[in-house]
Amino acid sequence: MLENIGRKLIFPIDFPSQKRTFHLQSVILLISALFASAFGFFTQSLLNLLICYAAGVLITMLLVVPPYPSYNKKKLQWVKPSMTNSSMATESGKITVESSGEDIIIVQ
């Protein structure tokens, strides 16, 4: 049951959007912290400070957590692995790896 919940809580976004959302999160939390501190100081109320900061955290979560379509525009194209002829020296001698298609031959 917990595995199903865990699968539903995965929000995939691409790598450039991860950087952008991290920057957005940092900026919004910093601004909300400064505003909440100033508001709490001028009203002389710790409760007002906490409410303002909580509102900033909720706004940040609404902007950053859901996987909006704009966060999936730049999909990465993964390079398919390919094997080429290579050799590696070992203590007992030289090992050569030769590949042709899907077959890999190791020659000592």
TAQUI-V19799 format. One record per backbone hydrogen bond with DSSP energy under -0.5 kcal/mol. NH is the residue of the N-H (numbers start at 1). CO is the residue of the C=O. Records with the same first field share a line. If there is no record, write none. Layout:
NH=CO  CO
This chain:
5=1
6=2
7=3
8=4
9=5
10=7
11=9
12=10
14=71
18=14
19=15
20=16
21=17
22=18
23=19
24=20
25=21
26=22
27=23
28=24
29=25
30=26
31=27
32=28
33=29
34=30
35=31
36=32
37=33
38=34
39=35
40=36
41=37
42=38
43=39
44=40
45=40
49=45
50=46
51=47
52=48
53=49
54=50
55=51
56=52
57=53
58=54
59=55
60=56
61=57
62=58
63=59
64=60
65=61
66=61
68=66
71=68
72=69
73=70
75=73
78=76
86=97
88=95
90=93
95=88
96=107
97=86
98=96  105
100=103
102=100
103=100
105=98
107=96  105
